[in-house]
Amino acid sequence: MSNNFKLQLVIITIALISGCKKNETLTDSTENSINTSNEKAQEVALNTSQKLKNVETTLLVSNSINNNGEKISYKTDKLLKGTTVHNHATSEQGIVTGAVFITLKSDDIPLTLKSTYNTKKITKHTYQFLVDKNTDLKSTISDLKQYTVIDTIEIAINYSPIEEQF
């Protein structure tokens, strides 16, 4: 909203400056210079307006999740395997691998959790499962938070330089 206010202020200022000239008789050369300056001012205002719309669109499209205490943002509707994400804590970009790690509060994993997600035991309290490329990991995390036995949930992200991954 403040950017819109600034844009309106610039446009009003330009209009006042161009309209508040002394009562002079204008010759062709001064008319051309005024028209040129007005056109430039309008062009700057349009470019500024377009840049603000692009920034607003970028901000609206961006989604984020909490990945084991770190804010992860992405610019797609769904968080899928292969999505490029930005880690705000480390300021790194990475690619979602499709692996999800869960750490339990106790030794035993509930049967419904084990059968639903086809988990594989990694350590005493930690399990891993893989998702296919069409599974939205944001909704998966939301579903996993329903289980009270789960202590932490983490999506695996490959932070290797993106050029080297492919």
N, C-alpha and C positions, 0 to 999 in steps of 0.2 A: 504494500500500500504506500509506503514512503517513497518508493521509486516512482510510482504513478504521480505522487504529489510533486516530486522534483521535476518530472517531465512536464507537468502542467505549468510549473513555475517558470521553466525555461521558455516554454512557448509563449506565455503571457509577457515575459520580459522582452522577448524578441519582437512581439507585436507592438508593445509600447515604444520600444526604441525606434522601430521603423515608422510608426505613426506620429511620433512627437518630433517632427522636423520643424524648423523655423519656417515661417511663411516666405518661401522663396519661389521664384519662378524656376521651374526645372527645365533644363535643356535635355536634349536627347542623350547626352553622355551620362548625366547624373541619373536620368531615368533608368538607363541600362544598368548602371552600377547598383542602384537600389533594387531593381528586379533581380539582378544576379545575387546580391546578398540575401534577399528574401528567399530565393530558390535554394541557396546553400543552407540557410537556416531551416527551411522546411525539410530538406534532405537529411540534415543532421538529426532533426526531431524524429523523422521516420525511421532512420537507422537506429537511433537510441530506443525507440519504441519496439522495433523488431528484436533488438538484442534483449530487452527486458522480457518480451514474450518468450524468447528461446530459453532464458534462464528460468522463468516460471514453469515452462513446460518440463524442463529437465528436473526441476525440484518436485513437480507433481508426479512424475513417472517413477522416481526413485522410491524403492521399498527398503525396509531394513528389518533385521532380526537380531536377537541376542544369541550369540553362538558361544555358550559357556563363558559368559562375562564380557565378551568382546562384541562391539556393534559391527555388524556386517551389512553393507548396503548393496543393492543391485538394481538394475534399471529395466527389469522385465516384470511381466505380470505374475509369473510363477518362478519359484526358485527350483530349477531343475538341475540334474546332473549336466555338467558342462557350462553352466552359467558363470560369467565373469562377475566377481564380487570385489568390493573394496572393504578392507579391514581398517576401521577408523583408529584402532589402538596402535597399529603398527604402520599405518599409511601405506599398505601394500595392496596390490591387486593379485587376485588368485582365481583359480578355477575350481568349482565344486566337483569333487571326485565321485560322489554318489555313495560314499561310505558314511555310516552314522555310528557313533560310539555312545553307549549308555553305561553309566556307572550306577550300580544299585546300592542301596543302604544296607542290604543284608546279603547273605550268600546265595539265597534261593531266588530264582527268576520265576515269576508266575507263568503258568502254562499258557494262558491266553496271550501274554506278551511274547513268549517264545514261539508259539505257533503262528501268530499274526505276522511277525516280522522276520521269521526264520533266522534267529540270532545264532551267533557263534561265540563261544566263550574265549576271551583273550587272556584275562587274568582272573584273580579271585572274584572281584566284583564287577569287572568290565566285560561288556559284550559288544559285538559288532554285527551289523547287518548291512546289506547293499540294497540300493533302490534301483529300479529301472529308469530309463531316461525320461519317462513321462510322469513320474511321481513328483508332486509338489512337496518339497522338503519343509516348507513353512507350515503346511497343514499336518505333515507327519510329526513335526516337533510339537505342534499344538495337541495332537492326539497323544503323544508320549507323555506330555505334562499331566495327563489325566491319571497316570499311574503313580500312586503315592510311594511305591518302593524305589522309584528312580530318583537318584541324587543329582546327576548331571547328564546333559545331553550335548553332544558336540558333532557338528557336521565336519567331515574331513575336507580340507581345502588345500590344493597344491599351490604353493607360493613361489614355485620356480619361475624364472623369467618366462613370460608368455611366449616369446619367440621360440624358445627352446623346447616347449612342451609338444609342439606339433611338428 
